[in-house]
């Protein structure tokens, strides 16, 4: 498994939080990044249950022509490549007429459409690199406090209670890592971008930053100064 790195934008926003005043959109985006990163960390703990031979690639940002894709979790086995889109949604959501809504009826982008788009783009890259494995794509909801009303019956959707069943199914398929697989996986890692083109940050000047040492309590979003 390649080491998971904290997203650069999240690292910068953590440093700025409490030192400048985020507007409502920046504040919401910051909390979304925190929650997303926490969800990926939780999923990596589940991945430790996979005992068969595999190469686990994390947070791959790839470009196909002028289009970008993000692969949160990509375990590569001898016969199958698993594409896991990790969601750390919390609370109640609603599925109606192929659309997704929050409990307050605010529509959100359809995660299944996002997963399908990522899979199609990833296939192009993998074929160019000589991968012949089939791709299985899953939308993983890692938060036990998430509930989707009128949930569609879709084999790609994995809710928190179903995660152990998915992992057992993966472990039931024998796999070993051979040298050629490692070479291809390394080529895929080399294709990944090291910096994101989507790192718009709040405008600020050093002189406007609040100085001092932040509170060292364990609350992730604590922005207070002693």
Secondary structure, DSSP 8 states (H G I E B T S, - for coil): -------HHHHHHHHHBTTB---HHHHHHHHHHHHHHHHHHHHHHHHTT--SS-EEEEEEEEEETTEEEEEEEEEE-SSEEEEEEEE---EEEEEETTEEEETT--EE--HHHHHHHHHHHHHHHHHHTT---EEEEEEEE--TTEEEET----TTEE-GGGHHHHHHHHHTS-----HHHHHHHHHHHHHS-SS-S--------GGGS--S-B---S-TT---B-
